[in-house]
Amino acid sequence: MSQPLRPQVIALYKQLAYLGREYPAGYNNFFRPKLKAAFMKKKDLKDEEEIKKSIAMGEYVCKELEMMYYLRKYRTMRKRYVA
């Protein structure tokens, strides 16, 4: 891996691991193994552009997870107060 991008990759992994704690299918049995497998699949990338594309995709997944959690929260609040 390119050394200047290593901190970004580690930060992305930590952020995804943090966001995955509330994943509906479970963290230890579903999300964490999938996350690790996705990162291990890309561990041999050497091209800086490919690494940047992978980081961008990971950031997109972070945003999707956040939106999923916001939607779940919105639906719960809506059920409680607009019954």
N, C-alpha and C positions, 0 to 999 in steps of 0.2 A: 504494500500500500504506500502511496505517496505520503511522505512524512508531514507536509504542511496540512494535508486534509485529515490526518488521523484524529486530531481533537474534535473535528466536526462529526466524524463518524461515531466516535465514542459518545459524544453529547446526544446525537440522534438516537443511538441505542438506549441510552439512559432515559431519554424522554419517552420513547416508545414503551419501554418497560414500565415506566411510571403510569402512563396512560392506560396500559393494558390491565392494571390492577382491577378495574371495574368492568372488564369485558364480560358480557353476559354468559358466554360459554365457559368461563372459568379461566383463571390466570395460570395456575400451575399445570393443569392438565391439557389446556388447549393453546392459549395465547403465547406463553413463554417458549414452548418447543417450536412453534411456528416462527416466532421472531428469531430465535437462534438459528434455525434452519435457513431462513432468508438471508441472514447476515453471513453464515458460513458458505452459502452458495456463491456469494460475491467476494469472498475473501481473497481470491487470486487476481483480482483486477489490478492492472498496472497503469492503464491509460488514465490520465488525470480527467479527461473529459467524461469518460465512462463512470468514473467515481463520482463526479459532480452530478451526472444524470441520476445516478442511484441515490445520492443524497437528496436531490430534488424530489424524487419519487417517495422517499421516506418521509419528507416533510409534508407531502401531499397526504400520505396515509395518516400522519399526525392530525392534520386538519380534519380529515374525514372522521377519525375517532372522536375528536372534540365535538364535531357537529352531531354525531350519533348520541353522545352523552347529553348535549343540550336538548336534542329532540326528545330523548327519553324523559328528561326533567320537565320539559314543556308539557308533554302528554300527561305526566303524573299530576302536575299542577292543574291542568285543564280538567282532568277527571275529578279532582278534589273540589274545585271551586265552580265548575260549570256543569253541575249534574242535573 
